[in-house]
């Protein structure tokens, strides 16, 4: 009888241990699920950031490839500025053109 009682107590103890391990396993599973959700969010945000960086890099490369034409743009701007100033001066009467000479 005392042997049977010891076995029952042993089985009860094993049952408690198994129940506790099950609880721990469920808690670990919940934590893993939460961590996976965080990883998915981070991955989505990282992909979005990567796409924006790629677009900006392409835009910068596009502008950089046109930097060789900047000199031409400046020449056009200066010529237009000089033409505008000349028109203003001419319209104000400070300069008159008679024949081939400026007066």
Biopython code that builds the backbone (N, CA, C, O; Angstrom):
import numpy as np
from Bio.PDB.StructureBuilder import StructureBuilder

atoms = [
    (1, "UNK", "N", (0.823, -1.201, 0.000)),
    (1, "UNK", "CA", (0.000, 0.000, 0.000)),
    (1, "UNK", "C", (0.857, 1.251, 0.000)),
    (1, "UNK", "O", (0.582, 2.223, -0.703)),
    (2, "UNK", "N", (1.936, 1.194, 0.834)),
    (2, "UNK", "CA", (2.806, 2.362, 0.848)),
    (2, "UNK", "C", (3.564, 2.495, -0.466)),
    (2, "UNK", "O", (3.922, 3.605, -0.861)),
    (3, "UNK", "N", (3.814, 1.383, -1.145)),
    (3, "UNK", "CA", (4.458, 1.417, -2.460)),
    (3, "UNK", "C", (3.553, 2.046, -3.499)),
    (3, "UNK", "O", (4.007, 2.797, -4.362)),
    (4, "UNK", "N", (2.254, 1.732, -3.410)),
    (4, "UNK", "CA", (1.279, 2.299, -4.346)),
    (4, "UNK", "C", (1.135, 3.793, -4.086)),
    (4, "UNK", "O", (1.044, 4.583, -5.026)),
    (5, "UNK", "N", (1.113, 4.187, -2.802)),
    (5, "UNK", "CA", (1.015, 5.619, -2.462)),
    (5, "UNK", "C", (2.222, 6.386, -3.002)),
    (5, "UNK", "O", (2.082, 7.508, -3.490)),
    (6, "UNK", "N", (3.398, 5.783, -2.913)),
    (6, "UNK", "CA", (4.619, 6.431, -3.429)),
    (6, "UNK", "C", (4.540, 6.578, -4.935)),
    (6, "UNK", "O", (4.957, 7.595, -5.488)),
    (7, "UNK", "N", (4.002, 5.556, -5.603)),
    (7, "UNK", "CA", (3.852, 5.643, -7.057)),
    (7, "UNK", "C", (2.844, 6.719, -7.440)),
    (7, "UNK", "O", (3.068, 7.467, -8.391)),
    (8, "UNK", "N", (1.740, 6.803, -6.709)),
    (8, "UNK", "CA", (0.718, 7.822, -6.982)),
    (8, "UNK", "C", (1.306, 9.212, -6.782)),
    (8, "UNK", "O", (1.089, 10.109, -7.596)),
    (9, "UNK", "N", (2.060, 9.386, -5.681)),
    (9, "UNK", "CA", (2.701, 10.684, -5.427)),
    (9, "UNK", "C", (3.709, 11.003, -6.526)),
    (9, "UNK", "O", (3.797, 12.146, -6.974)),
    (10, "UNK", "N", (4.460, 10.012, -6.957)),
    (10, "UNK", "CA", (5.435, 10.201, -8.034)),
    (10, "UNK", "C", (4.756, 10.590, -9.338)),
    (10, "UNK", "O", (5.208, 11.491, -10.044)),
    (11, "UNK", "N", (3.654, 9.891, -9.650)),
    (11, "UNK", "CA", (2.905, 10.219, -10.871)),
    (11, "UNK", "C", (2.286, 11.612, -10.789)),
    (11, "UNK", "O", (2.243, 12.335, -11.784)),
    (12, "UNK", "N", (1.810, 11.982, -9.612)),
    (12, "UNK", "CA", (1.247, 13.324, -9.415)),
    (12, "UNK", "C", (2.331, 14.379, -9.629)),
    (12, "UNK", "O", (2.092, 15.418, -10.243)),
    (13, "UNK", "N", (3.515, 14.094, -9.115)),
    (13, "UNK", "CA", (4.649, 15.042, -9.271)),
    (13, "UNK", "C", (5.033, 15.153, -10.748)),
    (13, "UNK", "O", (5.266, 16.254, -11.248)),
    (14, "UNK", "N", (5.100, 14.032, -11.435)),
    (14, "UNK", "CA", (5.416, 14.031, -12.874)),
    (14, "UNK", "C", (4.345, 14.813, -13.638)),
    (14, "UNK", "O", (4.663, 15.568, -14.556)),
    (15, "UNK", "N", (3.080, 14.632, -13.261)),
    (15, "UNK", "CA", (1.981, 15.343, -13.904)),
    (15, "UNK", "C", (2.136, 16.859, -13.718)),
    (15, "UNK", "O", (1.906, 17.630, -14.650)),
    (16, "UNK", "N", (2.526, 17.277, -12.514)),
    (16, "UNK", "CA", (2.744, 18.706, -12.248)),
    (16, "UNK", "C", (3.889, 19.246, -13.104)),
    (16, "UNK", "O", (3.793, 20.332, -13.676)),
    (17, "UNK", "N", (4.962, 18.480, -13.182)),
    (17, "UNK", "CA", (6.136, 18.899, -13.966)),
    (17, "UNK", "C", (5.757, 19.037, -15.440)),
    (17, "UNK", "O", (6.118, 20.013, -16.098)),
    (18, "UNK", "N", (5.026, 18.046, -15.946)),
    (18, "UNK", "CA", (4.612, 18.072, -17.355)),
    (18, "UNK", "C", (3.691, 19.265, -17.603)),
    (18, "UNK", "O", (3.821, 19.939, -18.625)),
    (19, "UNK", "N", (2.759, 19.537, -16.680)),
    (19, "UNK", "CA", (1.846, 20.679, -16.823)),
    (19, "UNK", "C", (2.632, 21.996, -16.842)),
    (19, "UNK", "O", (2.353, 22.886, -17.644)),
    (20, "UNK", "N", (3.604, 22.100, -15.955)),
    (20, "UNK", "CA", (4.431, 23.326, -15.895)),
    (20, "UNK", "C", (5.237, 23.484, -17.179)),
    (20, "UNK", "O", (5.342, 24.589, -17.712)),
    (21, "UNK", "N", (5.800, 22.400, -17.675)),
    (21, "UNK", "CA", (6.562, 22.472, -18.924)),
    (21, "UNK", "C", (5.656, 22.863, -20.088)),
    (21, "UNK", "O", (6.077, 23.595, -20.984)),
    (22, "UNK", "N", (4.402, 22.375, -20.078)),
    (22, "UNK", "CA", (3.440, 22.745, -21.121)),
    (22, "UNK", "C", (3.170, 24.248, -21.069)),
    (22, "UNK", "O", (3.138, 24.909, -22.108)),
    (23, "UNK", "N", (2.975, 24.791, -19.861)),
    (23, "UNK", "CA", (2.736, 26.226, -19.694)),
    (23, "UNK", "C", (3.924, 27.040, -20.200)),
    (23, "UNK", "O", (3.762, 28.047, -20.890)),
    (24, "UNK", "N", (5.119, 26.578, -19.840)),
    (24, "UNK", "CA", (6.335, 27.262, -20.294)),
    (24, "UNK", "C", (6.431, 27.207, -21.819)),
    (24, "UNK", "O", (6.782, 28.199, -22.458)),
    (25, "UNK", "N", (6.120, 26.052, -22.397)),
    (25, "UNK", "CA", (6.156, 25.900, -23.857)),
    (25, "UNK", "C", (5.170, 26.834, -24.544)),
    (25, "UNK", "O", (5.496, 27.444, -25.562)),
    (26, "UNK", "N", (3.949, 26.950, -23.983)),
    (26, "UNK", "CA", (2.948, 27.856, -24.553)),
    (26, "UNK", "C", (3.410, 29.317, -24.453)),
    (26, "UNK", "O", (3.241, 30.094, -25.393)),
    (27, "UNK", "N", (3.992, 29.677, -23.307)),
    (27, "UNK", "CA", (4.496, 31.040, -23.126)),
    (27, "UNK", "C", (5.620, 31.341, -24.117)),
    (27, "UNK", "O", (5.677, 32.425, -24.698)),
    (28, "UNK", "N", (6.503, 30.377, -24.299)),
    (28, "UNK", "CA", (7.602, 30.551, -25.266)),
    (28, "UNK", "C", (7.026, 30.708, -26.677)),
    (28, "UNK", "O", (7.490, 31.547, -27.449)),
    (29, "UNK", "N", (6.007, 29.893, -27.014)),
    (29, "UNK", "CA", (5.374, 30.000, -28.332)),
    (29, "UNK", "C", (4.746, 31.362, -28.547)),
    (29, "UNK", "O", (4.868, 31.937, -29.629)),
    (30, "UNK", "N", (4.060, 31.896, -27.510)),
    (30, "UNK", "CA", (3.465, 33.235, -27.614)),
    (30, "UNK", "C", (4.538, 34.298, -27.822)),
    (30, "UNK", "O", (4.373, 35.210, -28.632)),
    (31, "UNK", "N", (5.635, 34.172, -27.086)),
    (31, "UNK", "CA", (6.735, 35.138, -27.219)),
    (31, "UNK", "C", (7.339, 35.071, -28.624)),
    (31, "UNK", "O", (7.642, 36.105, -29.220)),
    (32, "UNK", "N", (7.511, 33.882, -29.142)),
    (32, "UNK", "CA", (8.054, 33.718, -30.500)),
    (32, "UNK", "C", (7.113, 34.342, -31.523)),
    (32, "UNK", "O", (7.563, 35.002, -32.459)),
    (33, "UNK", "N", (5.801, 34.136, -31.348)),
    (33, "UNK", "CA", (4.831, 34.753, -32.261)),
    (33, "UNK", "C", (4.951, 36.275, -32.229)),
    (33, "UNK", "O", (4.948, 36.925, -33.274)),
    (34, "UNK", "N", (5.058, 36.836, -31.029)),
    (34, "UNK", "CA", (5.218, 38.292, -30.901)),
    (34, "UNK", "C", (6.496, 38.778, -31.556)),
    (34, "UNK", "O", (6.494, 39.796, -32.248)),
    (35, "UNK", "N", (7.582, 38.061, -31.345)),
    (35, "UNK", "CA", (8.857, 38.441, -31.953)),
    (35, "UNK", "C", (8.789, 38.347, -33.474)),
    (35, "UNK", "O", (9.354, 39.190, -34.171)),
    (36, "UNK", "N", (8.103, 37.327, -33.994)),
    (36, "UNK", "CA", (7.950, 37.184, -35.442)),
    (36, "UNK", "C", (7.176, 38.358, -36.034)),
    (36, "UNK", "O", (7.506, 38.844, -37.116)),
    (37, "UNK", "N", (6.138, 38.816, -35.317)),
    (37, "UNK", "CA", (5.377, 39.976, -35.792)),
    (37, "UNK", "C", (6.259, 41.214, -35.849)),
    (37, "UNK", "O", (6.201, 41.982, -36.809)),
    (38, "UNK", "N", (7.082, 41.407, -34.807)),
    (38, "UNK", "CA", (8.011, 42.543, -34.798)),
    (38, "UNK", "C", (9.001, 42.451, -35.955)),
    (38, "UNK", "O", (9.297, 43.450, -36.610)),
    (39, "UNK", "N", (9.503, 41.260, -36.198)),
    (39, "UNK", "CA", (10.456, 41.058, -37.298)),
    (39, "UNK", "C", (9.791, 41.379, -38.635)),
    (39, "UNK", "O", (10.412, 41.992, -39.504)),
    (40, "UNK", "N", (8.537, 40.971, -38.806)),
    (40, "UNK", "CA", (7.824, 41.265, -40.050)),
    (40, "UNK", "C", (7.643, 42.768, -40.232)),
    (40, "UNK", "O", (7.821, 43.284, -41.335)),
    (41, "UNK", "N", (7.287, 43.483, -39.143)),
    (41, "UNK", "CA", (7.145, 44.938, -39.217)),
    (41, "UNK", "C", (8.460, 45.597, -39.600)),
    (41, "UNK", "O", (8.502, 46.468, -40.469)),
    (42, "UNK", "N", (9.527, 45.175, -38.948)),
    (42, "UNK", "CA", (10.853, 45.741, -39.238)),
    (42, "UNK", "C", (11.238, 45.455, -40.681)),
    (42, "UNK", "O", (11.787, 46.322, -41.362)),
    (43, "UNK", "N", (10.957, 44.251, -41.150)),
    (43, "UNK", "CA", (11.280, 43.884, -42.526)),
    (43, "UNK", "C", (10.523, 44.760, -43.511)),
    (43, "UNK", "O", (11.101, 45.235, -44.489)),
    (44, "UNK", "N", (9.223, 44.980, -43.261)),
    (44, "UNK", "CA", (8.426, 45.822, -44.148)),
    (44, "UNK", "C", (8.962, 47.246, -44.174)),
    (44, "UNK", "O", (9.089, 47.845, -45.243)),
    (45, "UNK", "N", (9.279, 47.794, -42.997)),
    (45, "UNK", "CA", (9.805, 49.155, -42.933)),
    (45, "UNK", "C", (11.173, 49.242, -43.596)),
    (45, "UNK", "O", (11.484, 50.228, -44.263)),
    (46, "UNK", "N", (11.976, 48.224, -43.413)),
    (46, "UNK", "CA", (13.301, 48.212, -44.033)),
    (46, "UNK", "C", (13.181, 48.163, -45.549)),
    (46, "UNK", "O", (13.921, 48.848, -46.256)),
    (47, "UNK", "N", (12.249, 47.352, -46.051)),
    (47, "UNK", "CA", (12.049, 47.283, -47.501)),
    (47, "UNK", "C", (11.580, 48.622, -48.041)),
    (47, "UNK", "O", (12.025, 49.054, -49.104)),
    (48, "UNK", "N", (10.673, 49.291, -47.308)),
    (48, "UNK", "CA", (10.216, 50.611, -47.732)),
    (48, "UNK", "C", (11.350, 51.615, -47.749)),
    (48, "UNK", "O", (11.474, 52.407, -48.683)),
    (49, "UNK", "N", (12.178, 51.582, -46.717)),
    (49, "UNK", "CA", (13.329, 52.486, -46.648)),
    (49, "UNK", "C", (14.319, 52.183, -47.759)),
    (49, "UNK", "O", (14.865, 53.099, -48.374)),
    (50, "UNK", "N", (14.552, 50.914, -48.018)),
    (50, "UNK", "CA", (15.457, 50.521, -49.099)),
    (50, "UNK", "C", (14.945, 51.030, -50.440)),
    (50, "UNK", "O", (15.722, 51.535, -51.251)),
    (51, "UNK", "N", (13.644, 50.900, -50.679)),
    (51, "UNK", "CA", (13.070, 51.389, -51.938)),
    (51, "UNK", "C", (13.232, 52.895, -52.061)),
    (51, "UNK", "O", (13.570, 53.396, -53.134)),
    (52, "UNK", "N", (12.990, 53.633, -50.960)),
    (52, "UNK", "CA", (13.163, 55.099, -51.004)),
    (52, "UNK", "C", (14.623, 55.457, -51.255)),
    (52, "UNK", "O", (14.916, 56.360, -52.040)),
    (53, "UNK", "N", (15.538, 54.757, -50.595)),
    (53, "UNK", "CA", (16.963, 55.035, -50.807)),
    (53, "UNK", "C", (17.365, 54.750, -52.253)),
    (53, "UNK", "O", (18.137, 55.505, -52.845)),
    (54, "UNK", "N", (16.847, 53.672, -52.817)),
    (54, "UNK", "CA", (17.159, 53.351, -54.212)),
    (54, "UNK", "C", (16.644, 54.438, -55.151)),
    (54, "UNK", "O", (17.338, 54.831, -56.089)),
    (55, "UNK", "N", (15.407, 54.934, -54.895)),
    (55, "UNK", "CA", (14.857, 56.017, -55.734)),
    (55, "UNK", "C", (15.708, 57.275, -55.617)),
    (55, "UNK", "O", (16.009, 57.924, -56.619)),
    (56, "UNK", "N", (16.094, 57.615, -54.389)),
    (56, "UNK", "CA", (16.907, 58.817, -54.186)),
    (56, "UNK", "C", (18.286, 58.665, -54.824)),
    (56, "UNK", "O", (18.825, 59.615, -55.391)),
    (57, "UNK", "N", (18.845, 57.475, -54.728)),
    (57, "UNK", "CA", (20.148, 57.229, -55.346)),
    (57, "UNK", "C", (20.057, 57.382, -56.858)),
    (57, "UNK", "O", (20.939, 57.976, -57.478)),
    (58, "UNK", "N", (18.979, 56.841, -57.460)),
    (58, "UNK", "CA", (18.792, 57.009, -58.904)),
    (58, "UNK", "C", (18.633, 58.478, -59.264)),
    (58, "UNK", "O", (19.169, 58.932, -60.275)),
    (59, "UNK", "N", (17.894, 59.229, -58.437)),
    (59, "UNK", "CA", (17.700, 60.656, -58.702)),
    (59, "UNK", "C", (19.030, 61.406, -58.625)),
    (59, "UNK", "O", (19.319, 62.263, -59.460)),
    (60, "UNK", "N", (19.829, 61.073, -57.620)),
    (60, "UNK", "CA", (21.136, 61.723, -57.481)),
    (60, "UNK", "C", (22.032, 61.364, -58.656)),
    (60, "UNK", "O", (22.724, 62.228, -59.196)),
    (61, "UNK", "N", (22.025, 60.103, -59.056)),
    (61, "UNK", "CA", (22.836, 59.690, -60.207)),
    (61, "UNK", "C", (22.374, 60.403, -61.479)),
    (61, "UNK", "O", (23.190, 60.770, -62.325)),
    (62, "UNK", "N", (21.062, 60.594, -61.606)),
    (62, "UNK", "CA", (20.513, 61.281, -62.771)),
    (62, "UNK", "C", (21.013, 62.729, -62.807)),
    (62, "UNK", "O", (21.442, 63.223, -63.850)),
    (63, "UNK", "N", (20.948, 63.405, -61.642)),
    (63, "UNK", "CA", (21.423, 64.786, -61.566)),
    (63, "UNK", "C", (22.927, 64.835, -61.784)),
    (63, "UNK", "O", (23.430, 65.711, -62.488)),
    (64, "UNK", "N", (23.644, 63.895, -61.181)),
    (64, "UNK", "CA", (25.104, 63.870, -61.322)),
    (64, "UNK", "C", (25.519, 63.667, -62.778)),
    (64, "UNK", "O", (26.504, 64.249, -63.232)),
    (65, "UNK", "N", (24.776, 62.851, -63.499)),
    (65, "UNK", "CA", (25.137, 62.598, -64.887)),
    (65, "UNK", "C", (24.924, 63.833, -65.752)),
    (65, "UNK", "O", (25.511, 63.945, -66.828)),
    (66, "UNK", "N", (24.087, 64.764, -65.290)),
    (66, "UNK", "CA", (23.824, 65.979, -66.060)),
    (66, "UNK", "C", (24.706, 67.133, -65.623)),
    (66, "UNK", "O", (24.602, 68.224, -66.182)),
    (67, "UNK", "N", (25.575, 66.925, -64.634)),
    (67, "UNK", "CA", (26.422, 68.009, -64.155)),
    (67, "UNK", "C", (27.339, 68.539, -65.243)),
    (67, "UNK", "O", (27.743, 69.701, -65.192)),
    (68, "UNK", "N", (27.670, 67.732, -66.205)),
    (68, "UNK", "CA", (28.514, 68.195, -67.298)),
    (68, "UNK", "C", (27.837, 69.294, -68.101)),
    (68, "UNK", "O", (28.525, 70.107, -68.718)),
    (69, "UNK", "N", (26.520, 69.342, -68.111)),
    (69, "UNK", "CA", (25.766, 70.346, -68.849)),
    (69, "UNK", "C", (25.565, 71.628, -68.047)),
    (69, "UNK", "O", (25.019, 72.593, -68.581)),
    (70, "UNK", "N", (25.984, 71.670, -66.799)),
    (70, "UNK", "CA", (25.767, 72.842, -65.964)),
    (70, "UNK", "C", (26.475, 74.056, -66.559)),
    (70, "UNK", "O", (25.939, 75.164, -66.520)),
    (71, "UNK", "N", (27.653, 73.863, -67.099)),
    (71, "UNK", "CA", (28.391, 74.970, -67.714)),
    (71, "UNK", "C", (27.562, 75.579, -68.842)),
    (71, "UNK", "O", (27.475, 76.801, -68.966)),
    (72, "UNK", "N", (26.962, 74.735, -69.650)),
    (72, "UNK", "CA", (26.112, 75.237, -70.734)),
    (72, "UNK", "C", (24.926, 76.011, -70.210)),
    (72, "UNK", "O", (24.545, 77.027, -70.790)),
    (73, "UNK", "N", (24.334, 75.546, -69.118)),
    (73, "UNK", "CA", (23.208, 76.255, -68.507)),
    (73, "UNK", "C", (23.632, 77.635, -68.028)),
    (73, "UNK", "O", (22.911, 78.615, -68.212)),
    (74, "UNK", "N", (24.812, 77.703, -67.411)),
    (74, "UNK", "CA", (25.301, 78.999, -66.919)),
    (74, "UNK", "C", (25.554, 79.960, -68.071)),
    (74, "UNK", "O", (25.262, 81.150, -67.955)),
    (75, "UNK", "N", (26.082, 79.472, -69.163)),
    (75, "UNK", "CA", (26.317, 80.335, -70.322)),
    (75, "UNK", "C", (24.998, 80.901, -70.828)),
    (75, "UNK", "O", (24.907, 82.095, -71.112)),
    (76, "UNK", "N", (23.981, 80.063, -70.942)),
    (76, "UNK", "CA", (22.661, 80.525, -71.397)),
    (76, "UNK", "C", (22.093, 81.546, -70.421)),
    (76, "UNK", "O", (21.541, 82.560, -70.847)),
    (77, "UNK", "N", (22.218, 81.298, -69.118)),
    (77, "UNK", "CA", (21.707, 82.229, -68.114)),
    (77, "UNK", "C", (22.400, 83.575, -68.219)),
    (77, "UNK", "O", (21.742, 84.613, -68.163)),
    (78, "UNK", "N", (23.718, 83.573, -68.372)),
    (78, "UNK", "CA", (24.470, 84.830, -68.468)),
    (78, "UNK", "C", (24.101, 85.584, -69.737)),
    (78, "UNK", "O", (23.913, 86.800, -69.698)),
    (79, "UNK", "N", (23.994, 84.884, -70.858)),
    (79, "UNK", "CA", (23.624, 85.532, -72.120)),
    (79, "UNK", "C", (22.227, 86.150, -72.003)),
    (79, "UNK", "O", (22.010, 87.281, -72.438)),
    (80, "UNK", "N", (21.293, 85.419, -71.422)),
    (80, "UNK", "CA", (19.944, 85.959, -71.239)),
    (80, "UNK", "C", (19.954, 87.158, -70.296)),
    (80, "UNK", "O", (19.240, 88.132, -70.534)),
    (81, "UNK", "N", (20.748, 87.103, -69.236)),
    (81, "UNK", "CA", (20.839, 88.225, -68.303)),
    (81, "UNK", "C", (21.380, 89.463, -69.010)),
    (81, "UNK", "O", (20.835, 90.557, -68.859)),
    (82, "UNK", "N", (22.448, 89.292, -69.777)),
    (82, "UNK", "CA", (23.031, 90.418, -70.517)),
    (82, "UNK", "C", (22.008, 90.971, -71.508)),
    (82, "UNK", "O", (21.893, 92.188, -71.652)),
    (83, "UNK", "N", (21.273, 90.112, -72.184)),
    (83, "UNK", "CA", (20.269, 90.559, -73.146)),
    (83, "UNK", "C", (19.164, 91.341, -72.441)),
    (83, "UNK", "O", (18.707, 92.361, -72.956)),
    (84, "UNK", "N", (18.732, 90.880, -71.279)),
    (84, "UNK", "CA", (17.679, 91.580, -70.530)),
    (84, "UNK", "C", (18.173, 92.952, -70.072)),
    (84, "UNK", "O", (17.467, 93.951, -70.206)),
    (85, "UNK", "N", (19.393, 92.989, -69.531)),
    (85, "UNK", "CA", (19.961, 94.264, -69.092)),
    (85, "UNK", "C", (20.085, 95.217, -70.277)),
    (85, "UNK", "O", (19.762, 96.398, -70.155)),
    (86, "UNK", "N", (20.549, 94.718, -71.422)),
    (86, "UNK", "CA", (20.679, 95.562, -72.616)),
    (86, "UNK", "C", (19.318, 96.091, -73.050)),
    (86, "UNK", "O", (19.204, 97.254, -73.435)),
    (87, "UNK", "N", (18.275, 95.246, -72.994)),
    (87, "UNK", "CA", (16.929, 95.681, -73.375)),
    (87, "UNK", "C", (16.418, 96.766, -72.423)),
    (87, "UNK", "O", (15.802, 97.741, -72.855)),
    (88, "UNK", "N", (16.680, 96.587, -71.129)),
    (88, "UNK", "CA", (16.234, 97.585, -70.142)),
    (88, "UNK", "C", (16.927, 98.916, -70.390)),
    (88, "UNK", "O", (16.288, 99.968, -70.385)),
    (89, "UNK", "N", (18.232, 98.865, -70.605)),
    (89, "UNK", "CA", (18.989, 100.098, -70.859)),
    (89, "UNK", "C", (18.519, 100.743, -72.158)),
    (89, "UNK", "O", (18.334, 101.959, -72.218)),
    (90, "UNK", "N", (18.329, 99.944, -73.184)),
    (90, "UNK", "CA", (17.893, 100.472, -74.482)),
    (90, "UNK", "C", (16.506, 101.100, -74.373)),
    (90, "UNK", "O", (16.262, 102.172, -74.928)),
    (91, "UNK", "N", (15.575, 100.418, -73.643)),
    (91, "UNK", "CA", (14.211, 100.934, -73.474)),
    (91, "UNK", "C", (14.200, 102.197, -72.622)),
    (91, "UNK", "O", (13.334, 103.053, -72.806)),
    (92, "UNK", "N", (15.143, 102.331, -71.695)),
    (92, "UNK", "CA", (15.174, 103.517, -70.841)),
    (92, "UNK", "C", (15.749, 104.724, -71.568)),
    (92, "UNK", "O", (15.670, 105.839, -71.054)),
    (93, "UNK", "N", (16.314, 104.533, -72.727)),
    (93, "UNK", "CA", (16.851, 105.642, -73.518)),
    (93, "UNK", "C", (18.277, 105.992, -73.198)),
    (93, "UNK", "O", (18.796, 106.968, -73.741)),
    (94, "UNK", "N", (18.933, 105.248, -72.349)),
    (94, "UNK", "CA", (20.332, 105.528, -72.035)),
    (94, "UNK", "C", (21.234, 105.190, -73.210)),
    (94, "UNK", "O", (22.302, 105.781, -73.364)),
    (95, "UNK", "N", (20.817, 104.255, -74.029)),
    (95, "UNK", "CA", (21.603, 103.867, -75.200)),
    (95, "UNK", "C", (20.683, 103.975, -76.414)),
    (95, "UNK", "O", (19.550, 103.494, -76.407)),
    (96, "UNK", "N", (21.207, 104.624, -77.458)),
    (96, "UNK", "CA", (20.474, 104.694, -78.716)),
    (96, "UNK", "C", (21.352, 104.107, -79.815)),
    (96, "UNK", "O", (22.567, 104.300, -79.838)),
    (97, "UNK", "N", (20.719, 103.406, -80.698)),
    (97, "UNK", "CA", (21.462, 102.827, -81.814)),
    (97, "UNK", "C", (21.133, 103.672, -83.043)),
    (97, "UNK", "O", (19.978, 103.769, -83.459)),
    (98, "UNK", "N", (22.178, 104.282, -83.617)),
    (98, "UNK", "CA", (22.012, 105.028, -84.850)),
    (98, "UNK", "C", (22.996, 104.464, -85.867)),
    (98, "UNK", "O", (24.211, 104.550, -85.685)),
    (99, "UNK", "N", (22.479, 103.909, -86.900)),
    (99, "UNK", "CA", (23.335, 103.267, -87.903)),
    (99, "UNK", "C", (24.012, 102.067, -87.283)),
    (99, "UNK", "O", (23.346, 101.165, -86.774)),
    (100, "UNK", "N", (25.341, 102.051, -87.322)),
    (100, "UNK", "CA", (26.119, 100.943, -86.766)),
    (100, "UNK", "C", (26.799, 101.318, -85.460)),
    (100, "UNK", "O", (27.658, 100.575, -84.984)),
    (101, "UNK", "N", (26.441, 102.446, -84.871)),
    (101, "UNK", "CA", (27.111, 102.888, -83.643)),
    (101, "UNK", "C", (26.130, 103.069, -82.499)),
    (101, "UNK", "O", (24.955, 103.373, -82.700)),
    (102, "UNK", "N", (26.647, 102.872, -81.293)),
    (102, "UNK", "CA", (25.868, 103.091, -80.070)),
    (102, "UNK", "C", (26.102, 104.518, -79.608)),
    (102, "UNK", "O", (27.236, 104.997, -79.620)),
    (103, "UNK", "N", (25.057, 105.191, -79.207)),
    (103, "UNK", "CA", (25.200, 106.596, -78.727)),
    (103, "UNK", "C", (24.714, 106.680, -77.301)),
    (103, "UNK", "O", (24.741, 107.756, -76.702)),
]
sb = StructureBuilder()
sb.init_structure("model")
sb.init_model(0)
sb.init_chain("A")
sb.init_seg("    ")
for serial, (resi, resn, name, xyz) in enumerate(atoms, 1):
    if name == "N":
        sb.init_residue(resn, " ", resi, " ")
    sb.init_atom(name, np.array(xyz, "f"), 0.0, 1.0, " ", f" {name:<3s}", serial, name[0])
structure = sb.get_structure()
